[in-house]
């Protein structure tokens, strides 16, 4: 009664419905590989048929040997060889097909989940550590791709193997079936509690594994900082603590598995030895032949093994369920709006000659976990202009850039693209800021954003068909050509990870050149000249202004030394964005 109540409670909690939903979602990825999965299942079923034939041939071979039937020995022996070779061939084909399907499904799911993650709203993604996302994308997806092949096909294969072996036992001597079937309720009873513990332990293992992966990733990405502060010993200690925690969780899971396996092995031994004793008794009374007894013992082992194999699908299903839930948790987050991608492109083409500006009206934004970053702010920037957001760190300049890139959505007010020097109030048309607008933007964030590869490869990441001449021209605008041309291989010089080997100023100039190369109508520079000296910073901005391309440029800075190059200056302070007068700008420059 207690067991019935337990399962009824699970049904009321929606666990079965949830599990069914998870399985349905998982096999949605397998549809295009359905034919290969069916072939894998059929090979497994063929292996069962060959195994049963092998049991019959083994019986006959034993009876021939014990009965001294020399005339039939050669034929039966050759048949035994053929059956063995056939079984081996089917096994190899199944193994190859299993690897092929798993790899294809793994690549397919990873590609789709990657696209889902990349199209998720930026603010939602920031809830997860990058190491956790990587673990989910890599480890959990691999569990799912493996489970797609193993769950349903193996459920069918193990069930058919059990039923076919049982049918043969019942056909020849039903008494042997009693010994094999006796292990089923015992195995189910033993596994129930261990399965519950396995589920809990598996979820904990994945969580601490993601934490460990994130720690390793962050440490290697920031090894310079770790070394600079002489934190190697501390980080080594943290690693060992995480490893200890991970080891504890994994060993707990392993202990549960071992105990379960030992008990099932003991049950299997009792069944096997009981069946052997019963077979010897039947042979002794001449009820069956010795060969038939050997066949029964083999079939009894097959029955027990099939039951155990079906039971082992439970922890596999648990692992698969946990992995799918972790993946769905990520991909079900809110997605960015790219629905206006074509409309944005058409808007730009219509106004290519005059360029595209960007405006905001009465915008209020607050992160989900905090107070408003800015309230009721308005600003505008137009082609052939450099507009600056100036103010101390932490006042919201970077958040303003994220708003312009539609990485965050305002709670009030709206941002727009506008044609030329028009504004939403006096223009005939405008285009709301959505994720689709990013195709018109070039962005240089704070910090070093260079990737491993050559300088040319870094440049072509934003414009694949760029010629060497175009790259060099962009480098000149960003004042980077003066040091690039002195490198042994020029633009084909290899850079290390995160631009290793370059100074911060050089890396910044390359980042600016990459943004300029893209020829986007909107250029956003977020503290992108902070590592440059004042003269170079001024020269870069002047070069951008002299460029004939109708570009709208917006820069953020906490140092006002280049504000004279800007057409408008907005002070980001006290949750506002105030347009400064020339006198206020002059005063800010003189006070700096």
C-alpha positions as CSV (number, residue, x, y, z in Angstrom):
1,X,0.0,0.0,0.0
2,X,2.9,2.4,0.9
3,X,4.5,1.7,-2.5
4,X,1.2,2.5,-4.3
5,X,0.9,5.7,-2.4
6,X,4.5,6.7,-3.3
7,X,3.9,6.3,-7.0
8,X,0.5,8.0,-6.8
9,X,2.2,11.0,-5.1
10,X,4.8,11.1,-7.9
11,X,1.9,11.2,-10.4
12,X,0.2,14.0,-8.6
13,X,3.4,16.0,-8.5
14,X,3.5,15.7,-12.3
15,X,6.8,13.7,-12.3
16,X,5.6,11.2,-14.9
17,X,4.2,14.0,-17.1
18,X,7.5,15.8,-16.7
19,X,9.5,12.7,-17.5
20,X,7.3,12.1,-20.6
21,X,7.9,15.7,-21.7
22,X,11.6,15.3,-21.3
23,X,11.7,12.1,-23.3
24,X,9.6,13.7,-26.0
25,X,12.0,16.7,-26.1
26,X,15.0,14.5,-26.3
27,X,13.7,12.4,-29.1
28,X,12.7,15.5,-31.1
29,X,16.5,15.8,-31.8
30,X,16.6,12.2,-33.0
31,X,14.0,12.3,-35.8
32,X,16.5,12.9,-38.6
33,X,18.5,9.9,-37.4
34,X,15.4,7.7,-36.9
35,X,16.4,5.3,-39.8
36,X,19.9,4.7,-38.3
37,X,18.4,4.2,-34.8
38,X,15.9,1.7,-36.2
39,X,18.7,-0.1,-37.9
40,X,20.7,-0.2,-34.7
41,X,17.7,-1.7,-32.9
42,X,17.2,-4.3,-35.6
43,X,20.9,-5.3,-35.3
44,X,20.4,-5.7,-31.6
45,X,17.3,-7.9,-32.2
46,X,19.3,-9.9,-34.8
47,X,21.9,-10.5,-32.2
48,X,19.3,-11.9,-29.9
49,X,18.1,-14.3,-32.6
50,X,21.7,-15.4,-33.2
51,X,22.2,-15.8,-29.5
52,X,19.1,-18.1,-29.2
53,X,20.3,-20.1,-32.2
54,X,23.7,-20.4,-30.5
55,X,22.0,-21.8,-27.4
56,X,20.3,-24.5,-29.5
57,X,23.5,-25.3,-31.4
58,X,25.4,-25.5,-28.1
59,X,22.8,-27.9,-26.7
60,X,23.1,-30.1,-29.8
61,X,26.9,-30.0,-29.8
62,X,27.1,-31.1,-26.1
63,X,24.6,-33.9,-26.7
64,X,26.5,-35.0,-29.8
65,X,29.8,-35.1,-27.9
66,X,28.3,-36.9,-24.8
67,X,26.3,-39.3,-27.1
68,X,29.4,-40.0,-29.3
69,X,27.5,-39.1,-32.5
70,X,30.6,-38.6,-34.7
71,X,28.7,-38.3,-37.9
72,X,26.9,-35.1,-36.8
73,X,29.8,-33.6,-35.0
74,X,31.5,-31.8,-38.0
75,X,28.3,-30.3,-39.3
76,X,27.2,-29.0,-35.9
77,X,30.7,-27.7,-35.2
78,X,30.8,-25.8,-38.4
79,X,27.4,-24.4,-37.7
80,X,28.7,-23.3,-34.3
81,X,31.6,-21.4,-35.9
82,X,29.2,-19.7,-38.4
83,X,26.9,-18.6,-35.6
84,X,29.8,-17.3,-33.5
85,X,31.2,-15.3,-36.5
86,X,27.7,-14.0,-37.3
87,X,27.3,-12.8,-33.6
88,X,30.7,-11.2,-33.8
89,X,29.9,-9.4,-37.1
90,X,26.6,-8.1,-35.7
91,X,28.4,-6.9,-32.6
92,X,31.0,-5.0,-34.6
93,X,28.3,-3.4,-36.9
94,X,26.3,-2.4,-33.8
95,X,29.3,-0.8,-32.2
96,X,30.2,1.1,-35.4
97,X,26.6,2.3,-35.9
98,X,26.4,3.2,-32.2
99,X,29.5,5.4,-32.5
100,X,28.3,7.0,-35.8
101,X,24.8,7.8,-34.4
102,X,26.1,9.1,-31.1
103,X,28.6,11.5,-32.9
104,X,26.0,12.8,-35.3
105,X,23.3,13.3,-32.7
106,X,25.9,14.9,-30.3
107,X,27.1,17.3,-33.0
108,X,23.5,18.1,-34.1
109,X,22.2,18.8,-30.5
110,X,25.3,20.8,-29.6
111,X,24.9,23.0,-32.7
112,X,21.2,23.6,-32.0
113,X,21.7,24.2,-28.3
114,X,24.6,26.5,-29.1
115,X,22.3,28.6,-31.3
116,X,19.6,28.6,-28.6
117,X,22.1,29.8,-26.0
118,X,23.5,32.5,-28.3
119,X,20.1,33.8,-29.1
120,X,19.1,34.0,-25.4
121,X,18.7,37.4,-23.8
122,X,22.0,38.6,-22.5
123,X,20.7,39.5,-19.1
124,X,19.2,36.1,-18.6
125,X,22.5,34.4,-19.6
126,X,24.4,36.4,-16.9
127,X,22.6,34.4,-14.2
128,X,24.8,31.5,-15.1
129,X,28.6,31.2,-14.8
130,X,30.3,30.7,-18.1
131,X,31.8,27.5,-16.8
132,X,28.3,26.2,-15.9
133,X,27.1,27.0,-19.4
134,X,30.0,25.2,-20.9
135,X,29.4,22.1,-18.8
136,X,25.8,22.0,-19.7
137,X,26.5,22.5,-23.4
138,X,29.3,20.0,-23.5
139,X,28.8,17.4,-20.8
140,X,25.0,17.4,-20.5
141,X,24.5,17.3,-24.2
142,X,26.8,14.3,-24.5
143,X,24.7,12.5,-21.9
144,X,21.6,13.3,-24.0
145,X,23.1,12.2,-27.3
146,X,24.3,8.9,-25.7
147,X,20.9,8.4,-24.1
148,X,19.0,8.8,-27.3
149,X,20.7,5.7,-28.6
150,X,20.7,3.7,-25.4
151,X,17.3,4.4,-23.8
152,X,14.5,3.3,-26.2
153,X,16.5,0.9,-28.4
154,X,18.0,-0.9,-25.4
155,X,14.7,-1.0,-23.7
156,X,13.3,-2.8,-26.7
157,X,16.4,-5.1,-27.1
158,X,16.5,-6.1,-23.4
159,X,12.8,-6.7,-23.3
160,X,12.8,-8.8,-26.4
161,X,15.9,-10.7,-25.1
162,X,14.1,-11.4,-21.9
163,X,10.8,-12.5,-23.5
164,X,12.4,-14.7,-26.1
165,X,14.7,-16.5,-23.6
166,X,11.6,-16.9,-21.3
167,X,9.6,-18.4,-24.2
168,X,12.3,-20.9,-25.0
169,X,12.6,-22.0,-21.3
170,X,8.8,-22.3,-21.0
171,X,8.7,-24.3,-24.3
172,X,11.3,-26.9,-23.2
173,X,10.8,-27.0,-19.4
174,X,8.8,-24.4,-17.5
175,X,10.4,-25.4,-14.2
176,X,13.6,-23.6,-15.0
177,X,11.7,-20.3,-15.5
178,X,10.9,-20.3,-11.8
179,X,14.5,-19.8,-10.8
180,X,15.1,-16.9,-13.3
181,X,11.8,-15.1,-12.5
182,X,12.4,-15.4,-8.8
183,X,15.1,-12.8,-9.0
184,X,12.9,-10.1,-10.5
185,X,11.0,-8.9,-7.4
186,X,14.2,-9.1,-5.3
187,X,16.1,-7.0,-7.9
188,X,13.3,-4.4,-8.1
189,X,13.0,-4.1,-4.3
190,X,16.8,-3.7,-3.9
191,X,17.0,-1.1,-6.7
192,X,14.2,1.2,-5.6
193,X,16.0,3.0,-2.8
194,X,19.3,3.0,-4.6
195,X,17.7,4.7,-7.6
196,X,16.4,7.5,-5.4
197,X,19.9,8.1,-4.0
198,X,21.5,7.9,-7.5
199,X,19.2,10.6,-8.8
200,X,20.1,12.9,-5.9
201,X,23.8,12.1,-6.1
202,X,23.8,12.5,-9.9
203,X,22.3,16.0,-9.8
204,X,24.8,17.0,-7.1
205,X,27.7,15.6,-9.2
206,X,26.7,17.7,-12.2
207,X,26.4,20.8,-10.1
208,X,29.8,20.5,-8.5
209,X,31.3,19.4,-11.8
210,X,30.0,22.7,-13.4
211,X,31.4,24.6,-10.4
212,X,34.8,23.0,-10.8
213,X,34.8,23.6,-14.6
214,X,34.0,27.3,-14.0
215,X,36.8,27.6,-11.5
216,X,39.3,26.1,-13.9
217,X,38.2,28.3,-16.8
218,X,38.3,31.5,-14.8
219,X,41.7,30.6,-13.4
220,X,43.4,29.9,-16.7
221,X,41.7,33.0,-18.3
222,X,43.1,35.2,-15.6
223,X,46.4,33.5,-14.9
224,X,48.2,36.8,-15.2
225,X,46.2,38.3,-12.4
226,X,46.7,35.2,-10.2
227,X,50.4,35.4,-10.7
228,X,50.6,39.2,-10.3
229,X,48.9,39.0,-6.8
230,X,50.9,35.8,-5.9
231,X,47.7,33.9,-5.4
232,X,48.9,30.6,-6.7
233,X,48.9,28.9,-3.3
234,X,45.4,30.2,-2.6
235,X,44.0,29.0,-5.9
236,X,45.7,25.7,-5.5
237,X,44.0,25.3,-2.2
238,X,40.6,26.2,-3.7
239,X,41.1,23.7,-6.5
240,X,41.9,20.9,-4.0
241,X,38.8,21.8,-1.9
242,X,36.6,21.7,-5.0
243,X,38.2,18.4,-6.1
244,X,37.6,17.0,-2.7
245,X,33.9,18.0,-2.8
246,X,33.6,16.6,-6.3
247,X,35.3,13.4,-5.4
248,X,33.1,13.0,-2.3
249,X,29.9,13.3,-4.5
250,X,31.2,11.0,-7.2
251,X,32.4,8.3,-4.7
252,X,29.0,8.4,-2.9
253,X,27.3,7.7,-6.2
254,X,29.9,5.0,-6.9
255,X,29.3,3.4,-3.4
256,X,25.5,3.2,-4.1
257,X,26.2,1.6,-7.4
258,X,28.6,-0.9,-6.0
259,X,26.3,-1.9,-3.2
260,X,23.5,-2.3,-5.6
261,X,25.7,-4.3,-8.0
262,X,27.0,-6.6,-5.3
263,X,23.5,-7.4,-4.1
264,X,22.3,-8.1,-7.6
265,X,25.3,-10.3,-8.2
266,X,24.6,-12.3,-5.1
267,X,21.0,-12.7,-6.2
268,X,22.2,-13.8,-9.7
269,X,24.6,-16.3,-8.2
270,X,21.8,-17.8,-6.0
271,X,19.6,-18.1,-9.1
272,X,22.3,-19.6,-11.2
273,X,23.4,-22.1,-8.6
274,X,19.8,-23.1,-7.8
275,X,19.2,-23.6,-11.6
276,X,22.4,-25.7,-11.8
277,X,21.3,-27.9,-8.9
278,X,17.9,-28.3,-10.5
279,X,19.4,-29.1,-13.8
280,X,21.8,-31.7,-12.3
281,X,18.7,-33.3,-10.6
282,X,16.8,-33.4,-13.9
283,X,19.8,-34.9,-15.7
284,X,20.3,-37.4,-12.9
285,X,16.6,-38.6,-13.3
286,X,17.1,-38.6,-17.1
287,X,14.3,-36.0,-17.6
288,X,16.5,-33.9,-19.8
289,X,19.8,-34.4,-21.6
290,X,23.1,-32.8,-20.4
291,X,23.0,-30.5,-23.5
292,X,19.5,-29.3,-22.6
293,X,20.7,-28.5,-19.1
294,X,23.6,-26.5,-20.5
295,X,21.1,-24.6,-22.7
296,X,18.8,-23.9,-19.7
297,X,21.6,-22.6,-17.6
298,X,22.6,-20.3,-20.4
299,X,19.0,-19.1,-20.9
300,X,18.6,-18.6,-17.1
301,X,21.7,-16.4,-17.1
302,X,20.2,-14.5,-20.1
303,X,17.0,-14.0,-18.2
304,X,18.7,-12.7,-15.1
305,X,21.1,-10.5,-17.1
306,X,18.2,-9.1,-19.1
307,X,16.3,-8.1,-16.0
308,X,19.5,-6.5,-14.5
309,X,20.1,-4.7,-17.8
310,X,16.5,-3.3,-17.7
311,X,17.0,-2.2,-14.1
312,X,20.3,-0.4,-15.1
313,X,18.3,1.6,-17.5
314,X,16.7,3.4,-14.5
315,X,19.9,5.2,-13.4
316,X,20.6,5.9,-17.1
317,X,17.2,7.4,-17.4
318,X,17.7,9.4,-14.2
319,X,21.0,10.8,-15.6
320,X,19.3,11.6,-18.9
321,X,16.4,13.3,-17.2
322,X,18.7,15.5,-15.0
323,X,20.8,16.4,-18.1
324,X,17.8,17.3,-20.2
325,X,16.3,19.4,-17.4
326,X,19.6,21.4,-17.1
327,X,19.7,22.0,-20.9
328,X,16.0,22.9,-21.1
329,X,16.5,25.3,-18.2
330,X,18.9,27.3,-20.3
331,X,17.3,27.1,-23.8
332,X,13.9,28.0,-22.4
333,X,15.1,31.3,-21.2
334,X,13.7,34.4,-23.0
335,X,15.0,34.8,-26.6
336,X,16.2,38.0,-28.3
337,X,14.0,39.6,-31.0
338,X,15.5,39.2,-34.4
339,X,12.2,39.4,-36.2
340,X,12.9,42.8,-37.7
341,X,16.3,41.8,-39.2
342,X,15.2,42.4,-42.8
343,X,13.3,45.6,-41.9
344,X,16.4,47.0,-40.2
345,X,18.5,46.1,-43.3
346,X,15.9,47.7,-45.6
347,X,15.8,50.8,-43.3
348,X,19.6,51.2,-43.6
349,X,19.6,50.7,-47.4
350,X,17.0,53.4,-47.8
351,X,19.1,55.9,-45.9
352,X,22.6,54.7,-46.8
353,X,23.4,58.1,-48.3
354,X,22.7,60.2,-45.3
355,X,23.6,57.5,-42.7
356,X,21.8,56.3,-39.6
357,X,21.6,58.0,-36.2
358,X,20.5,56.7,-32.9
359,X,18.2,58.3,-30.3
360,X,16.6,57.6,-26.9
361,X,13.6,59.2,-25.4
362,X,12.6,59.1,-21.7
363,X,14.4,55.8,-21.0
364,X,14.4,54.1,-17.6
365,X,16.4,50.9,-17.0
366,X,17.1,48.8,-13.9
367,X,18.8,45.5,-13.6
368,X,16.5,42.7,-12.3
369,X,18.2,42.7,-9.0
370,X,18.8,46.4,-8.3
371,X,17.6,50.0,-8.3
372,X,17.4,52.0,-11.6
373,X,20.7,52.6,-13.3
374,X,19.2,55.6,-15.1
375,X,15.8,57.2,-15.2
376,X,14.0,59.2,-17.9
377,X,17.1,59.9,-19.9
378,X,17.1,61.2,-23.5
379,X,20.0,61.7,-26.0
380,X,20.7,61.6,-29.7
381,X,23.7,61.0,-32.0
382,X,23.8,61.4,-35.8
383,X,26.1,60.6,-38.8
384,X,29.5,62.3,-38.9
385,X,29.2,63.1,-35.2
386,X,31.1,61.8,-32.2
387,X,28.9,61.9,-29.1
388,X,30.4,61.2,-25.7
389,X,29.0,59.9,-22.4
390,X,31.3,61.1,-19.7
391,X,31.4,60.4,-16.0
392,X,33.0,58.4,-13.2
393,X,33.1,54.6,-13.2
394,X,30.0,52.9,-12.0
395,X,27.5,55.5,-13.0
396,X,25.9,53.6,-15.9
397,X,28.0,54.4,-19.1
398,X,28.5,50.7,-20.0
399,X,24.9,50.0,-19.3
400,X,24.0,52.7,-21.7
401,X,26.0,51.0,-24.4
402,X,24.3,47.7,-23.6
403,X,21.0,49.5,-24.0
404,X,22.0,50.9,-27.4
405,X,23.0,47.3,-28.4
406,X,19.7,46.0,-27.2
407,X,21.5,43.7,-24.8
408,X,19.2,45.0,-22.1
409,X,15.6,46.2,-22.5
410,X,14.3,49.5,-20.9
411,X,11.4,49.3,-18.5
412,X,10.2,52.7,-19.8
413,X,10.8,54.8,-22.9
414,X,12.3,53.5,-26.1
415,X,15.4,53.8,-28.3
416,X,15.3,54.3,-32.1
417,X,17.4,54.3,-35.2
418,X,16.7,57.5,-37.2
419,X,17.6,58.6,-40.7
420,X,20.5,61.2,-41.0
421,X,20.1,64.0,-38.5
422,X,16.3,63.6,-38.0
423,X,14.9,62.5,-34.6
424,X,11.8,60.5,-33.7
425,X,9.9,63.8,-33.2
426,X,10.7,65.3,-36.6
427,X,11.5,62.3,-38.8
428,X,9.1,60.5,-41.1
429,X,10.2,57.1,-39.8
430,X,12.3,55.4,-37.3
431,X,13.3,51.9,-36.3
432,X,13.0,50.6,-32.7
433,X,16.1,49.2,-31.0
434,X,16.0,45.4,-31.0
435,X,18.7,42.7,-31.3
436,X,18.3,43.0,-35.1
437,X,19.9,46.5,-34.9
438,X,23.3,45.0,-34.0
439,X,23.9,44.2,-37.6
440,X,24.4,47.9,-38.1
441,X,26.7,48.3,-35.1
442,X,30.4,47.9,-34.4
443,X,31.3,47.7,-30.8
444,X,34.6,48.0,-28.9
445,X,34.2,47.0,-25.2
446,X,36.5,47.6,-22.4
447,X,39.5,45.3,-22.0
448,X,41.4,43.1,-24.5
449,X,39.1,41.4,-27.0
450,X,41.8,40.0,-29.4
451,X,41.5,36.3,-30.2
452,X,44.2,33.8,-31.0
453,X,45.2,33.8,-34.7
454,X,46.8,36.3,-37.0
455,X,46.0,40.0,-36.9
456,X,44.3,39.6,-40.4
457,X,42.2,36.7,-39.1
458,X,41.1,38.9,-36.1
459,X,40.1,41.7,-38.5
460,X,38.2,39.4,-40.9
461,X,36.1,38.0,-38.0
462,X,33.9,41.0,-38.6
463,X,34.3,41.1,-42.4
464,X,35.2,37.8,-44.0
465,X,35.9,39.2,-47.5
466,X,38.1,42.1,-46.4
467,X,41.2,42.6,-48.6
468,X,44.6,43.2,-47.1
469,X,44.3,46.8,-48.3
470,X,41.1,47.4,-46.5
471,X,42.6,45.9,-43.3
472,X,45.6,48.2,-43.6
473,X,43.4,51.3,-44.1
474,X,41.4,50.4,-41.0
475,X,44.7,50.0,-39.1
476,X,45.8,53.4,-40.2
477,X,42.6,55.0,-39.0
478,X,43.0,53.4,-35.6
479,X,46.7,54.5,-35.5
480,X,47.7,50.8,-35.3
481,X,49.5,50.5,-38.6
482,X,52.6,52.3,-37.2
483,X,53.4,49.2,-35.1
484,X,51.8,46.5,-37.2
485,X,54.0,47.3,-40.2
486,X,57.1,46.8,-38.1
487,X,56.1,43.3,-37.1
488,X,58.0,40.5,-38.9
489,X,54.9,39.2,-40.7
490,X,52.8,42.4,-40.6
491,X,49.1,41.7,-40.6
492,X,49.9,38.0,-40.8
493,X,51.6,38.0,-37.4
494,X,50.2,35.4,-35.0
495,X,48.7,36.6,-31.8
496,X,48.4,34.6,-28.6
497,X,45.2,34.1,-26.7
498,X,43.7,37.4,-25.6
499,X,46.3,39.2,-27.7
500,X,49.2,38.0,-25.6
501,X,52.4,39.8,-26.6
502,X,50.7,43.1,-27.3
503,X,50.5,46.1,-24.9
504,X,47.0,47.1,-23.8
505,X,47.2,50.2,-26.0
506,X,48.2,48.1,-29.0
507,X,45.3,45.7,-28.4
508,X,42.9,48.6,-28.0
509,X,44.0,50.1,-31.3
510,X,43.6,46.7,-33.1
511,X,40.1,46.4,-31.6
512,X,39.2,49.9,-32.9
513,X,40.6,49.0,-36.3
514,X,38.5,45.8,-36.4
515,X,35.4,47.9,-35.6
516,X,36.2,50.5,-38.2
517,X,36.8,47.7,-40.8
518,X,33.3,46.5,-40.4
519,X,32.0,49.7,-42.0
520,X,29.0,49.8,-39.7
521,X,26.9,53.0,-39.6
522,X,27.0,53.0,-35.8
523,X,30.3,52.8,-33.9
524,X,30.3,52.3,-30.1
525,X,33.5,52.8,-28.2
526,X,33.2,51.9,-24.5
527,X,36.3,53.2,-22.7
528,X,38.0,51.9,-25.9
529,X,40.8,54.5,-25.8
530,X,41.5,54.3,-22.0
531,X,44.9,52.7,-22.6
532,X,46.0,55.2,-25.2
533,X,48.0,58.3,-24.5
534,X,46.1,61.6,-24.9
535,X,47.7,62.5,-28.3
536,X,47.0,59.1,-29.8
537,X,43.4,59.1,-28.4
538,X,42.8,62.5,-30.0
539,X,44.3,61.3,-33.3
540,X,42.2,58.2,-33.5
541,X,39.0,60.2,-33.0
542,X,40.1,62.8,-35.6
543,X,40.7,60.0,-38.1
544,X,37.3,58.6,-37.5
545,X,35.7,62.1,-38.0
546,X,37.7,62.6,-41.2
547,X,36.5,59.3,-42.6
548,X,34.0,60.0,-45.4
549,X,31.8,57.1,-44.4
550,X,28.6,58.4,-42.7
551,X,29.3,56.9,-39.3
552,X,27.6,57.8,-36.0
553,X,30.2,57.4,-33.3
554,X,29.4,57.2,-29.5
555,X,32.2,57.0,-27.0
556,X,32.2,56.6,-23.2
557,X,35.0,57.9,-21.1
558,X,35.9,58.9,-17.6
559,X,38.6,61.3,-18.7
560,X,37.4,64.4,-20.5
561,X,40.7,65.1,-22.3
562,X,39.2,64.5,-25.8
563,X,35.8,66.1,-25.3
564,X,36.7,69.0,-27.6
565,X,36.6,66.4,-30.5
566,X,33.0,65.6,-29.6
567,X,29.9,67.2,-31.1
568,X,27.8,66.6,-28.0
569,X,28.8,65.6,-24.5
570,X,26.4,63.9,-22.0
571,X,27.2,63.6,-18.3
572,X,26.0,60.3,-16.9
573,X,25.5,61.0,-13.2
574,X,22.8,60.6,-10.5
575,X,20.8,58.2,-12.7
576,X,20.5,60.9,-15.4
577,X,22.1,61.8,-18.7
578,X,22.5,65.6,-19.0
579,X,23.6,67.4,-22.1
580,X,26.5,69.7,-21.2
581,X,27.0,73.2,-22.5
582,X,30.3,74.3,-24.0
583,X,31.1,76.1,-20.8
584,X,30.5,73.0,-18.7
585,X,32.7,71.0,-21.0
586,X,35.5,73.6,-20.8
587,X,35.2,73.6,-17.0
588,X,35.3,69.8,-16.9
589,X,38.5,69.7,-19.1
590,X,40.2,72.4,-17.0
591,X,39.3,70.6,-13.8
592,X,40.6,67.2,-15.0
